[in-house]
């Protein structure tokens, strides 16, 4: 099946970034919005499309697009 739309920018995580994102997801005291953004980035790093991440996490497509692009622009600071 042919890809629709523009090619997605690949999310590649360093070991340090991956470890930090996983910590934010697992930590009980993390703010829920931070944990959710971390889940989005971790899913994007698996190489799946935004629509697949949206489906898996039951989020809107614009939300997934926003956090993928923000991570690519600012990394963990985003």
PyMOL Python script that loads the backbone (N, CA, C, O; Angstrom):
from pymol import cmd

cmd.read_pdbstr("""\
ATOM      1  N   UNK A   1       0.840  -1.185   0.000  1.00  0.00           N
ATOM      2  CA  UNK A   1       0.000   0.000   0.000  1.00  0.00           C
ATOM      3  C   UNK A   1       0.883   1.245   0.000  1.00  0.00           C
ATOM      4  O   UNK A   1       1.846   1.331   0.762  1.00  0.00           O
ATOM      5  N   UNK A   2       0.562   2.178  -0.831  1.00  0.00           N
ATOM      6  CA  UNK A   2       1.353   3.401  -0.944  1.00  0.00           C
ATOM      7  C   UNK A   2       1.105   4.311   0.253  1.00  0.00           C
ATOM      8  O   UNK A   2       0.004   4.356   0.802  1.00  0.00           O
ATOM      9  N   UNK A   3       2.143   5.031   0.644  1.00  0.00           N
ATOM     10  CA  UNK A   3       2.040   5.969   1.755  1.00  0.00           C
ATOM     11  C   UNK A   3       1.269   7.192   1.303  1.00  0.00           C
ATOM     12  O   UNK A   3       1.464   7.682   0.191  1.00  0.00           O
ATOM     13  N   UNK A   4       0.393   7.686   2.168  1.00  0.00           N
ATOM     14  CA  UNK A   4      -0.358   8.896   1.857  1.00  0.00           C
ATOM     15  C   UNK A   4       0.255  10.066   2.605  1.00  0.00           C
ATOM     16  O   UNK A   4       0.740   9.917   3.727  1.00  0.00           O
ATOM     17  N   UNK A   5       0.228  11.222   1.976  1.00  0.00           N
ATOM     18  CA  UNK A   5       0.746  12.416   2.627  1.00  0.00           C
ATOM     19  C   UNK A   5       2.262  12.476   2.596  1.00  0.00           C
ATOM     20  O   UNK A   5       2.920  11.591   2.048  1.00  0.00           O
ATOM     21  N   UNK A   6       2.810  13.532   3.191  1.00  0.00           N
ATOM     22  CA  UNK A   6       4.266  13.687   3.214  1.00  0.00           C
ATOM     23  C   UNK A   6       4.915  12.645   4.117  1.00  0.00           C
ATOM     24  O   UNK A   6       4.294  12.122   5.042  1.00  0.00           O
ATOM     25  N   UNK A   7       6.162  12.363   3.828  1.00  0.00           N
ATOM     26  CA  UNK A   7       6.908  11.407   4.649  1.00  0.00           C
ATOM     27  C   UNK A   7       7.082  11.974   6.057  1.00  0.00           C
ATOM     28  O   UNK A   7       7.346  13.163   6.238  1.00  0.00           O
ATOM     29  N   UNK A   8       6.930  11.102   7.039  1.00  0.00           N
ATOM     30  CA  UNK A   8       7.098  11.518   8.429  1.00  0.00           C
ATOM     31  C   UNK A   8       8.569  11.651   8.772  1.00  0.00           C
ATOM     32  O   UNK A   8       9.404  10.868   8.320  1.00  0.00           O
ATOM     33  N   UNK A   9       8.866  12.648   9.573  1.00  0.00           N
ATOM     34  CA  UNK A   9      10.223  12.771  10.100  1.00  0.00           C
ATOM     35  C   UNK A   9      10.422  11.649  11.107  1.00  0.00           C
ATOM     36  O   UNK A   9       9.580  11.435  11.979  1.00  0.00           O
ATOM     37  N   UNK A  10      11.507  10.951  10.991  1.00  0.00           N
ATOM     38  CA  UNK A  10      11.782   9.823  11.870  1.00  0.00           C
ATOM     39  C   UNK A  10      12.186  10.310  13.256  1.00  0.00           C
ATOM     40  O   UNK A  10      12.995  11.228  13.394  1.00  0.00           O
ATOM     41  N   UNK A  11      11.620   9.691  14.267  1.00  0.00           N
ATOM     42  CA  UNK A  11      11.970  10.008  15.649  1.00  0.00           C
ATOM     43  C   UNK A  11      13.002   8.980  16.102  1.00  0.00           C
ATOM     44  O   UNK A  11      12.692   7.799  16.261  1.00  0.00           O
ATOM     45  N   UNK A  12      14.219   9.443  16.304  1.00  0.00           N
ATOM     46  CA  UNK A  12      15.287   8.587  16.813  1.00  0.00           C
ATOM     47  C   UNK A  12      15.645   9.077  18.204  1.00  0.00           C
ATOM     48  O   UNK A  12      15.900  10.261  18.422  1.00  0.00           O
ATOM     49  N   UNK A  13      15.658   8.144  19.135  1.00  0.00           N
ATOM     50  CA  UNK A  13      15.950   8.489  20.521  1.00  0.00           C
ATOM     51  C   UNK A  13      17.326   7.987  20.919  1.00  0.00           C
ATOM     52  O   UNK A  13      17.720   6.873  20.574  1.00  0.00           O
ATOM     53  N   UNK A  14      18.040   8.809  21.639  1.00  0.00           N
ATOM     54  CA  UNK A  14      19.286   8.332  22.248  1.00  0.00           C
ATOM     55  C   UNK A  14      18.882   7.461  23.437  1.00  0.00           C
ATOM     56  O   UNK A  14      17.733   7.502  23.877  1.00  0.00           O
ATOM     57  N   UNK A  15      19.808   6.690  23.945  1.00  0.00           N
ATOM     58  CA  UNK A  15      19.522   5.859  25.114  1.00  0.00           C
ATOM     59  C   UNK A  15      19.106   6.726  26.304  1.00  0.00           C
ATOM     60  O   UNK A  15      18.211   6.363  27.066  1.00  0.00           O
ATOM     61  N   UNK A  16      19.757   7.853  26.447  1.00  0.00           N
ATOM     62  CA  UNK A  16      19.444   8.770  27.547  1.00  0.00           C
ATOM     63  C   UNK A  16      18.026   9.314  27.415  1.00  0.00           C
ATOM     64  O   UNK A  16      17.280   9.358  28.394  1.00  0.00           O
ATOM     65  N   UNK A  17      17.655   9.729  26.202  1.00  0.00           N
ATOM     66  CA  UNK A  17      16.301  10.242  25.981  1.00  0.00           C
ATOM     67  C   UNK A  17      15.259   9.165  26.243  1.00  0.00           C
ATOM     68  O   UNK A  17      14.255   9.412  26.911  1.00  0.00           O
ATOM     69  N   UNK A  18      15.500   7.963  25.713  1.00  0.00           N
ATOM     70  CA  UNK A  18      14.546   6.861  25.914  1.00  0.00           C
ATOM     71  C   UNK A  18      14.392   6.566  27.408  1.00  0.00           C
ATOM     72  O   UNK A  18      13.273   6.407  27.896  1.00  0.00           O
ATOM     73  N   UNK A  19      15.492   6.494  28.123  1.00  0.00           N
ATOM     74  CA  UNK A  19      15.440   6.217  29.558  1.00  0.00           C
ATOM     75  C   UNK A  19      14.629   7.285  30.298  1.00  0.00           C
ATOM     76  O   UNK A  19      13.818   6.963  31.166  1.00  0.00           O
ATOM     77  N   UNK A  20      14.851   8.542  29.954  1.00  0.00           N
ATOM     78  CA  UNK A  20      14.119   9.627  30.616  1.00  0.00           C
ATOM     79  C   UNK A  20      12.626   9.555  30.310  1.00  0.00           C
ATOM     80  O   UNK A  20      11.804   9.714  31.213  1.00  0.00           O
ATOM     81  N   UNK A  21      12.269   9.318  29.060  1.00  0.00           N
ATOM     82  CA  UNK A  21      10.858   9.218  28.689  1.00  0.00           C
ATOM     83  C   UNK A  21      10.181   8.060  29.415  1.00  0.00           C
ATOM     84  O   UNK A  21       9.060   8.201  29.904  1.00  0.00           O
ATOM     85  N   UNK A  22      10.851   6.926  29.485  1.00  0.00           N
ATOM     86  CA  UNK A  22      10.292   5.771  30.197  1.00  0.00           C
ATOM     87  C   UNK A  22      10.125   6.089  31.681  1.00  0.00           C
ATOM     88  O   UNK A  22       9.125   5.703  32.287  1.00  0.00           O
ATOM     89  N   UNK A  23      11.087   6.784  32.267  1.00  0.00           N
ATOM     90  CA  UNK A  23      10.965   7.176  33.680  1.00  0.00           C
ATOM     91  C   UNK A  23       9.745   8.062  33.897  1.00  0.00           C
ATOM     92  O   UNK A  23       9.006   7.883  34.865  1.00  0.00           O
ATOM     93  N   UNK A  24       9.535   9.028  32.987  1.00  0.00           N
ATOM     94  CA  UNK A  24       8.373   9.914  33.115  1.00  0.00           C
ATOM     95  C   UNK A  24       7.067   9.143  32.991  1.00  0.00           C
ATOM     96  O   UNK A  24       6.093   9.456  33.676  1.00  0.00           O
ATOM     97  N   UNK A  25       7.042   8.144  32.128  1.00  0.00           N
ATOM     98  CA  UNK A  25       5.831   7.339  31.960  1.00  0.00           C
ATOM     99  C   UNK A  25       5.564   6.512  33.215  1.00  0.00           C
ATOM    100  O   UNK A  25       4.416   6.411  33.649  1.00  0.00           O
ATOM    101  N   UNK A  26       6.584   5.930  33.794  1.00  0.00           N
ATOM    102  CA  UNK A  26       6.420   5.000  34.914  1.00  0.00           C
ATOM    103  C   UNK A  26       6.318   5.651  36.284  1.00  0.00           C
ATOM    104  O   UNK A  26       5.744   5.078  37.210  1.00  0.00           O
ATOM    105  N   UNK A  27       6.878   6.855  36.410  1.00  0.00           N
ATOM    106  CA  UNK A  27       6.921   7.506  37.714  1.00  0.00           C
ATOM    107  C   UNK A  27       5.516   7.905  38.169  1.00  0.00           C
ATOM    108  O   UNK A  27       4.776   8.542  37.419  1.00  0.00           O
ATOM    109  N   UNK A  28       5.156   7.539  39.371  1.00  0.00           N
ATOM    110  CA  UNK A  28       3.821   7.823  39.904  1.00  0.00           C
ATOM    111  C   UNK A  28       3.566   9.317  40.069  1.00  0.00           C
ATOM    112  O   UNK A  28       2.426   9.767  39.958  1.00  0.00           O
ATOM    113  N   UNK A  29       4.605  10.078  40.329  1.00  0.00           N
ATOM    114  CA  UNK A  29       4.405  11.499  40.604  1.00  0.00           C
ATOM    115  C   UNK A  29       4.534  12.378  39.360  1.00  0.00           C
ATOM    116  O   UNK A  29       4.443  13.602  39.460  1.00  0.00           O
ATOM    117  N   UNK A  30       4.744  11.775  38.199  1.00  0.00           N
ATOM    118  CA  UNK A  30       4.785  12.571  36.970  1.00  0.00           C
ATOM    119  C   UNK A  30       3.414  13.168  36.702  1.00  0.00           C
ATOM    120  O   UNK A  30       2.388  12.529  36.940  1.00  0.00           O
ATOM    121  N   UNK A  31       3.405  14.376  36.213  1.00  0.00           N
ATOM    122  CA  UNK A  31       2.142  14.961  35.780  1.00  0.00           C
ATOM    123  C   UNK A  31       1.590  14.107  34.638  1.00  0.00           C
ATOM    124  O   UNK A  31       2.350  13.625  33.798  1.00  0.00           O
ATOM    125  N   UNK A  32       0.295  13.924  34.607  1.00  0.00           N
ATOM    126  CA  UNK A  32      -0.304  13.054  33.605  1.00  0.00           C
ATOM    127  C   UNK A  32      -0.075  13.559  32.178  1.00  0.00           C
ATOM    128  O   UNK A  32       0.080  12.755  31.259  1.00  0.00           O
ATOM    129  N   UNK A  33      -0.051  14.864  31.985  1.00  0.00           N
ATOM    130  CA  UNK A  33       0.199  15.388  30.649  1.00  0.00           C
ATOM    131  C   UNK A  33       1.624  15.091  30.191  1.00  0.00           C
ATOM    132  O   UNK A  33       1.849  14.814  29.013  1.00  0.00           O
ATOM    133  N   UNK A  34       2.582  15.146  31.103  1.00  0.00           N
ATOM    134  CA  UNK A  34       3.972  14.806  30.771  1.00  0.00           C
ATOM    135  C   UNK A  34       4.087  13.318  30.432  1.00  0.00           C
ATOM    136  O   UNK A  34       4.774  12.949  29.479  1.00  0.00           O
ATOM    137  N   UNK A  35       3.424  12.477  31.200  1.00  0.00           N
ATOM    138  CA  UNK A  35       3.456  11.037  30.942  1.00  0.00           C
ATOM    139  C   UNK A  35       2.826  10.726  29.590  1.00  0.00           C
ATOM    140  O   UNK A  35       3.331   9.879  28.854  1.00  0.00           O
ATOM    141  N   UNK A  36       1.734  11.399  29.257  1.00  0.00           N
ATOM    142  CA  UNK A  36       1.074  11.168  27.972  1.00  0.00           C
ATOM    143  C   UNK A  36       1.961  11.609  26.812  1.00  0.00           C
ATOM    144  O   UNK A  36       2.080  10.889  25.821  1.00  0.00           O
ATOM    145  N   UNK A  37       2.577  12.770  26.921  1.00  0.00           N
ATOM    146  CA  UNK A  37       3.482  13.239  25.867  1.00  0.00           C
ATOM    147  C   UNK A  37       4.648  12.274  25.708  1.00  0.00           C
ATOM    148  O   UNK A  37       5.095  12.021  24.589  1.00  0.00           O
ATOM    149  N   UNK A  38       5.137  11.740  26.806  1.00  0.00           N
ATOM    150  CA  UNK A  38       6.231  10.765  26.743  1.00  0.00           C
ATOM    151  C   UNK A  38       5.792   9.503  26.021  1.00  0.00           C
ATOM    152  O   UNK A  38       6.552   8.948  25.228  1.00  0.00           O
ATOM    153  N   UNK A  39       4.575   9.042  26.287  1.00  0.00           N
ATOM    154  CA  UNK A  39       4.049   7.861  25.580  1.00  0.00           C
ATOM    155  C   UNK A  39       3.958   8.111  24.079  1.00  0.00           C
ATOM    156  O   UNK A  39       4.294   7.242  23.274  1.00  0.00           O
ATOM    157  N   UNK A  40       3.504   9.296  23.714  1.00  0.00           N
ATOM    158  CA  UNK A  40       3.385   9.643  22.296  1.00  0.00           C
ATOM    159  C   UNK A  40       4.754   9.561  21.626  1.00  0.00           C
ATOM    160  O   UNK A  40       4.891   8.950  20.567  1.00  0.00           O
ATOM    161  N   UNK A  41       5.753  10.166  22.230  1.00  0.00           N
ATOM    162  CA  UNK A  41       7.093  10.167  21.636  1.00  0.00           C
ATOM    163  C   UNK A  41       7.653   8.748  21.558  1.00  0.00           C
ATOM    164  O   UNK A  41       8.252   8.376  20.548  1.00  0.00           O
ATOM    165  N   UNK A  42       7.467   7.964  22.599  1.00  0.00           N
ATOM    166  CA  UNK A  42       7.958   6.579  22.581  1.00  0.00           C
ATOM    167  C   UNK A  42       7.279   5.768  21.479  1.00  0.00           C
ATOM    168  O   UNK A  42       7.932   4.967  20.810  1.00  0.00           O
ATOM    169  N   UNK A  43       5.993   5.964  21.286  1.00  0.00           N
ATOM    170  CA  UNK A  43       5.283   5.263  20.201  1.00  0.00           C
ATOM    171  C   UNK A  43       5.782   5.740  18.842  1.00  0.00           C
ATOM    172  O   UNK A  43       5.989   4.925  17.942  1.00  0.00           O
ATOM    173  N   UNK A  44       5.978   7.038  18.679  1.00  0.00           N
ATOM    174  CA  UNK A  44       6.482   7.571  17.412  1.00  0.00           C
ATOM    175  C   UNK A  44       7.860   6.989  17.090  1.00  0.00           C
ATOM    176  O   UNK A  44       8.187   6.764  15.925  1.00  0.00           O
ATOM    177  N   UNK A  45       8.653   6.751  18.114  1.00  0.00           N
ATOM    178  CA  UNK A  45      10.003   6.223  17.915  1.00  0.00           C
ATOM    179  C   UNK A  45       9.995   4.776  17.427  1.00  0.00           C
ATOM    180  O   UNK A  45      11.027   4.273  16.983  1.00  0.00           O
ATOM    181  N   UNK A  46       8.843   4.097  17.503  1.00  0.00           N
ATOM    182  CA  UNK A  46       8.768   2.728  16.987  1.00  0.00           C
ATOM    183  C   UNK A  46       8.665   2.709  15.469  1.00  0.00           C
ATOM    184  O   UNK A  46       8.763   1.649  14.850  1.00  0.00           O
ATOM    185  N   UNK A  47       8.466   3.884  14.865  1.00  0.00           N
ATOM    186  CA  UNK A  47       8.428   3.971  13.410  1.00  0.00           C
ATOM    187  C   UNK A  47       7.045   3.904  12.799  1.00  0.00           C
ATOM    188  O   UNK A  47       6.913   3.863  11.576  1.00  0.00           O
ATOM    189  N   UNK A  48       6.005   3.892  13.628  1.00  0.00           N
ATOM    190  CA  UNK A  48       4.647   3.827  13.094  1.00  0.00           C
ATOM    191  C   UNK A  48       4.159   5.223  12.717  1.00  0.00           C
ATOM    192  O   UNK A  48       4.751   6.229  13.106  1.00  0.00           O
ATOM    193  N   UNK A  49       3.088   5.264  11.966  1.00  0.00           N
ATOM    194  CA  UNK A  49       2.527   6.531  11.503  1.00  0.00           C
ATOM    195  C   UNK A  49       1.830   7.267  12.645  1.00  0.00           C
ATOM    196  O   UNK A  49       1.528   6.689  13.690  1.00  0.00           O
ATOM    197  N   UNK A  50       1.584   8.549  12.420  1.00  0.00           N
ATOM    198  CA  UNK A  50       0.840   9.346  13.400  1.00  0.00           C
ATOM    199  C   UNK A  50      -0.553   8.763  13.618  1.00  0.00           C
ATOM    200  O   UNK A  50      -1.040   8.723  14.748  1.00  0.00           O
ATOM    201  N   UNK A  51      -1.189   8.316  12.549  1.00  0.00           N
ATOM    202  CA  UNK A  51      -2.536   7.760  12.703  1.00  0.00           C
ATOM    203  C   UNK A  51      -2.517   6.478  13.524  1.00  0.00           C
ATOM    204  O   UNK A  51      -3.460   6.211  14.268  1.00  0.00           O
ATOM    205  N   UNK A  52      -1.460   5.682  13.401  1.00  0.00           N
ATOM    206  CA  UNK A  52      -1.353   4.469  14.204  1.00  0.00           C
ATOM    207  C   UNK A  52      -1.110   4.812  15.673  1.00  0.00           C
ATOM    208  O   UNK A  52      -1.687   4.175  16.555  1.00  0.00           O
ATOM    209  N   UNK A  53      -0.273   5.797  15.946  1.00  0.00           N
ATOM    210  CA  UNK A  53      -0.054   6.239  17.326  1.00  0.00           C
ATOM    211  C   UNK A  53      -1.371   6.770  17.896  1.00  0.00           C
ATOM    212  O   UNK A  53      -1.726   6.476  19.038  1.00  0.00           O
ATOM    213  N   UNK A  54      -2.078   7.543  17.100  1.00  0.00           N
ATOM    214  CA  UNK A  54      -3.370   8.085  17.506  1.00  0.00           C
ATOM    215  C   UNK A  54      -4.336   6.967  17.881  1.00  0.00           C
ATOM    216  O   UNK A  54      -5.027   7.050  18.896  1.00  0.00           O
ATOM    217  N   UNK A  55      -4.380   5.936  17.071  1.00  0.00           N
ATOM    218  CA  UNK A  55      -5.266   4.802  17.333  1.00  0.00           C
ATOM    219  C   UNK A  55      -4.842   4.044  18.590  1.00  0.00           C
ATOM    220  O   UNK A  55      -5.675   3.728  19.439  1.00  0.00           O
ATOM    221  N   UNK A  56      -3.554   3.757  18.705  1.00  0.00           N
ATOM    222  CA  UNK A  56      -3.046   2.988  19.851  1.00  0.00           C
ATOM    223  C   UNK A  56      -3.288   3.695  21.179  1.00  0.00           C
ATOM    224  O   UNK A  56      -3.656   3.059  22.167  1.00  0.00           O
ATOM    225  N   UNK A  57      -3.080   5.010  21.201  1.00  0.00           N
ATOM    226  CA  UNK A  57      -3.186   5.767  22.453  1.00  0.00           C
ATOM    227  C   UNK A  57      -4.548   6.446  22.621  1.00  0.00           C
ATOM    228  O   UNK A  57      -4.803   7.107  23.628  1.00  0.00           O
ATOM    229  N   UNK A  58      -5.413   6.276  21.626  1.00  0.00           N
ATOM    230  CA  UNK A  58      -6.749   6.867  21.639  1.00  0.00           C
ATOM    231  C   UNK A  58      -6.686   8.388  21.832  1.00  0.00           C
ATOM    232  O   UNK A  58      -7.347   8.963  22.697  1.00  0.00           O
ATOM    233  N   UNK A  59      -5.862   9.003  20.988  1.00  0.00           N
ATOM    234  CA  UNK A  59      -5.691  10.451  20.980  1.00  0.00           C
ATOM    235  C   UNK A  59      -6.078  10.985  19.621  1.00  0.00           C
ATOM    236  O   UNK A  59      -6.158  10.233  18.650  1.00  0.00           O
ATOM    237  N   UNK A  60      -6.316  12.278  19.548  1.00  0.00           N
ATOM    238  CA  UNK A  60      -6.603  12.885  18.253  1.00  0.00           C
ATOM    239  C   UNK A  60      -5.320  12.951  17.420  1.00  0.00           C
ATOM    240  O   UNK A  60      -4.218  13.036  17.963  1.00  0.00           O
ATOM    241  N   UNK A  61      -5.478  12.912  16.117  1.00  0.00           N
ATOM    242  CA  UNK A  61      -4.342  12.994  15.206  1.00  0.00           C
ATOM    243  C   UNK A  61      -3.573  14.315  15.364  1.00  0.00           C
ATOM    244  O   UNK A  61      -2.342  14.299  15.365  1.00  0.00           O
ATOM    245  N   UNK A  62      -4.264  15.455  15.497  1.00  0.00           N
ATOM    246  CA  UNK A  62      -3.509  16.707  15.715  1.00  0.00           C
ATOM    247  C   UNK A  62      -2.645  16.687  16.977  1.00  0.00           C
ATOM    248  O   UNK A  62      -1.573  17.291  16.997  1.00  0.00           O
ATOM    249  N   UNK A  63      -3.093  16.008  18.016  1.00  0.00           N
ATOM    250  CA  UNK A  63      -2.301  15.912  19.250  1.00  0.00           C
ATOM    251  C   UNK A  63      -1.011  15.145  18.995  1.00  0.00           C
ATOM    252  O   UNK A  63       0.060  15.557  19.440  1.00  0.00           O
ATOM    253  N   UNK A  64      -1.113  14.043  18.287  1.00  0.00           N
ATOM    254  CA  UNK A  64       0.073  13.241  17.980  1.00  0.00           C
ATOM    255  C   UNK A  64       1.026  14.035  17.090  1.00  0.00           C
ATOM    256  O   UNK A  64       2.235  14.039  17.323  1.00  0.00           O
ATOM    257  N   UNK A  65       0.490  14.700  16.081  1.00  0.00           N
ATOM    258  CA  UNK A  65       1.331  15.523  15.195  1.00  0.00           C
ATOM    259  C   UNK A  65       2.082  16.588  15.987  1.00  0.00           C
ATOM    260  O   UNK A  65       3.276  16.809  15.783  1.00  0.00           O
ATOM    261  N   UNK A  66       1.359  17.243  16.893  1.00  0.00           N
ATOM    262  CA  UNK A  66       1.952  18.320  17.685  1.00  0.00           C
ATOM    263  C   UNK A  66       3.125  17.811  18.511  1.00  0.00           C
ATOM    264  O   UNK A  66       4.185  18.437  18.516  1.00  0.00           O
ATOM    265  N   UNK A  67       2.961  16.691  19.209  1.00  0.00           N
ATOM    266  CA  UNK A  67       4.015  16.224  20.096  1.00  0.00           C
ATOM    267  C   UNK A  67       5.169  15.591  19.351  1.00  0.00           C
ATOM    268  O   UNK A  67       6.308  15.648  19.815  1.00  0.00           O
ATOM    269  N   UNK A  68       4.897  14.981  18.189  1.00  0.00           N
ATOM    270  CA  UNK A  68       6.002  14.475  17.360  1.00  0.00           C
ATOM    271  C   UNK A  68       6.853  15.651  16.898  1.00  0.00           C
ATOM    272  O   UNK A  68       8.075  15.632  17.048  1.00  0.00           O
ATOM    273  N   UNK A  69       6.215  16.670  16.338  1.00  0.00           N
ATOM    274  CA  UNK A  69       6.984  17.803  15.803  1.00  0.00           C
ATOM    275  C   UNK A  69       7.664  18.587  16.919  1.00  0.00           C
ATOM    276  O   UNK A  69       8.793  19.045  16.745  1.00  0.00           O
ATOM    277  N   UNK A  70       7.008  18.748  18.049  1.00  0.00           N
ATOM    278  CA  UNK A  70       7.630  19.484  19.147  1.00  0.00           C
ATOM    279  C   UNK A  70       8.861  18.746  19.664  1.00  0.00           C
ATOM    280  O   UNK A  70       9.876  19.369  19.976  1.00  0.00           O
ATOM    281  N   UNK A  71       8.773  17.413  19.755  1.00  0.00           N
ATOM    282  CA  UNK A  71       9.942  16.648  20.195  1.00  0.00           C
ATOM    283  C   UNK A  71      11.082  16.794  19.193  1.00  0.00           C
ATOM    284  O   UNK A  71      12.234  16.976  19.586  1.00  0.00           O
ATOM    285  N   UNK A  72      10.766  16.716  17.901  1.00  0.00           N
ATOM    286  CA  UNK A  72      11.823  16.839  16.892  1.00  0.00           C
ATOM    287  C   UNK A  72      12.482  18.206  16.910  1.00  0.00           C
ATOM    288  O   UNK A  72      13.673  18.320  16.620  1.00  0.00           O
ATOM    289  N   UNK A  73      11.731  19.245  17.245  1.00  0.00           N
ATOM    290  CA  UNK A  73      12.278  20.600  17.301  1.00  0.00           C
ATOM    291  C   UNK A  73      13.109  20.835  18.562  1.00  0.00           C
ATOM    292  O   UNK A  73      14.187  21.427  18.506  1.00  0.00           O
ATOM    293  N   UNK A  74      12.591  20.361  19.703  1.00  0.00           N
ATOM    294  CA  UNK A  74      13.195  20.743  20.992  1.00  0.00           C
ATOM    295  C   UNK A  74      13.685  19.572  21.833  1.00  0.00           C
ATOM    296  O   UNK A  74      14.195  19.764  22.936  1.00  0.00           O
ATOM    297  N   UNK A  75      13.531  18.374  21.317  1.00  0.00           N
ATOM    298  CA  UNK A  75      13.913  17.149  22.034  1.00  0.00           C
ATOM    299  C   UNK A  75      13.201  17.100  23.397  1.00  0.00           C
ATOM    300  O   UNK A  75      12.014  17.420  23.462  1.00  0.00           O
ATOM    301  N   UNK A  76      13.869  16.719  24.468  1.00  0.00           N
ATOM    302  CA  UNK A  76      13.209  16.580  25.771  1.00  0.00           C
ATOM    303  C   UNK A  76      12.704  17.900  26.338  1.00  0.00           C
ATOM    304  O   UNK A  76      11.795  17.906  27.168  1.00  0.00           O
ATOM    305  N   UNK A  77      13.272  19.005  25.909  1.00  0.00           N
ATOM    306  CA  UNK A  77      12.835  20.299  26.396  1.00  0.00           C
ATOM    307  C   UNK A  77      11.463  20.698  25.830  1.00  0.00           C
ATOM    308  O   UNK A  77      10.816  21.613  26.340  1.00  0.00           O
ATOM    309  N   UNK A  78      11.037  20.011  24.785  1.00  0.00           N
ATOM    310  CA  UNK A  78       9.755  20.342  24.146  1.00  0.00           C
ATOM    311  C   UNK A  78       8.592  19.862  24.949  1.00  0.00           C
ATOM    312  O   UNK A  78       7.444  20.060  24.551  1.00  0.00           O
TER     313      UNK A  78
END
""", "prot")
cmd.dss("prot")
cmd.show_as("cartoon", "prot")
cmd.util.cbc("prot")
cmd.orient("prot")
